[in-house]
Amino acid sequence: MSYAHLIFGIVLFIAFAVTGKFMRVDFPDKDAIPQDLRLLMRSRHIYILFSSLIHLMLGVYIQMESDKRLRSLQYAGSFILAVSSGLLLWGWWVETYQLQHFSDISRQGIYASLAGVGLHLIAGLGRVVSSKR
């Protein structure tokens, strides 16, 4: 599982770099873009970085639990984090290039990230509680 997060995090970081280059080529004159659109573009771009960093840290630090219930929380959290990454990438494309306006896609991606991290947190706290018994 740790290698999957590490590889996924690296791929997302590359996507972050590519989307940054893509925006620089497509919108070279920053003064011609309305400031609200520019803020929207940059925030959606940073969300991709945020998602890649979550995966990179999990890839380095995750320890799969021996307890099946805790391990299932970890798998569920990892799955939700992968879905959130897809939502954040999709949100960047749709909100920046198609709508040029806010939508619920990125918001759902952020909430999914919160849920995925929360499940990993619960599993980690479960390990701490069970080791103190």
C-alpha positions in Angstrom: 0.0 0.0 0.0 2.8 2.4 0.8 4.3 2.0 -2.7 0.9 2.7 -4.3 0.6 6.0 -2.4 4.2 6.9 -3.2 3.8 6.2 -6.9 0.4 8.0 -7.0 1.9 11.0 -5.1 4.7 11.2 -7.6 2.3 11.0 -10.6 0.1 13.7 -9.0 3.2 15.9 -8.4 4.1 15.5 -12.1 0.4 16.4 -12.9 0.8 19.5 -10.8 3.9 20.5 -12.7 2.3 19.8 -16.1 -0.9 21.7 -15.2 1.2 24.7 -14.1 3.1 24.7 -17.4 -0.2 24.3 -19.2 -1.6 27.3 -17.5 1.5 29.4 -18.2 1.3 28.6 -21.9 -2.5 29.1 -22.2 -2.6 32.3 -20.1 0.7 34.0 -20.6 -0.7 37.5 -20.0 -1.8 37.5 -16.4 -3.1 41.1 -16.5 -5.6 40.2 -19.2 -7.3 37.6 -17.1 -10.0 38.6 -14.6 -8.6 38.3 -11.1 -11.4 36.1 -9.9 -10.6 33.6 -12.7 -6.9 33.8 -12.0 -7.5 33.1 -8.3 -9.8 30.2 -9.3 -7.1 28.7 -11.6 -4.3 29.0 -9.0 -6.4 27.6 -6.1 -7.5 24.5 -8.2 -3.8 24.1 -9.2 -2.6 24.2 -5.6 -5.3 21.6 -4.7 -3.5 19.1 -7.0 -0.2 19.8 -5.1 -2.1 19.4 -1.8 -3.4 16.0 -2.9 0.0 14.8 -4.1 1.6 15.7 -0.8 -1.0 13.7 1.1 -0.2 10.7 -1.0 3.6 11.2 -0.7 3.4 11.4 3.1 1.3 8.3 3.3 3.6 6.5 0.9 6.5 7.3 3.3 4.9 6.7 6.6 1.9 4.4 6.3 2.1 1.1 8.3 -0.7 -1.3 7.5 -2.5 -2.5 10.6 -2.7 -6.1 11.7 -6.2 -5.7 13.0 -8.6 -6.3 10.1 -11.0 -3.5 11.1 -8.3 -0.9 11.2 -6.7 -2.2 8.0 -10.1 -1.9 6.3 -10.3 1.7 7.4 -6.9 2.3 5.9 -8.0 0.7 2.6 -11.2 2.7 2.5 -9.3 5.9 3.3 -6.8 5.2 0.6 -9.6 4.6 -1.9 -11.4 7.8 -1.0 -8.1 9.7 -1.3 -7.6 8.3 -4.8 -11.1 9.4 -5.7 -10.5 12.8 -4.2 -7.4 13.2 -6.3 -9.3 12.4 -9.4 -12.0 14.9 -8.4 -9.4 17.6 -7.8 -7.8 17.1 -11.2 -11.2 17.0 -12.9 -12.2 20.1 -11.0 -9.1 21.9 -12.2 -9.9 21.2 -15.8 -13.7 21.9 -15.7 -13.5 25.0 -13.5 -10.5 26.5 -15.3 -11.2 25.7 -18.9 -14.8 24.7 -19.4 -16.8 26.7 -16.9 -14.3 29.4 -15.9 -16.4 29.5 -12.8 -16.7 27.7 -9.4 -18.5 24.4 -9.3 -18.9 21.7 -6.7 -16.3 19.4 -8.2 -13.3 20.7 -6.3 -15.4 21.1 -3.1 -16.3 17.4 -3.3 -12.6 16.6 -3.8 -11.6 18.6 -0.7 -14.4 16.9 1.4 -13.3 13.5 0.1 -9.7 14.3 1.1 -10.9 15.2 4.5 -12.8 11.9 4.7 -9.9 9.8 3.5 -7.4 11.5 5.9 -10.0 11.1 8.7 -10.2 7.3 8.1 -6.5 7.0 8.2 -6.4 9.1 11.4 -9.0 6.9 13.0 -7.1 3.8 12.1 -3.9 5.3 13.5 -5.6 6.3 16.7 -7.0 2.8 16.9 -3.5 1.4 16.9 -2.4 3.7 19.7 -5.4 2.8 21.8 -5.0 -0.9 21.3 -1.2 -0.8 22.0 -1.9 0.8 25.4 -4.1 -2.0 26.6 
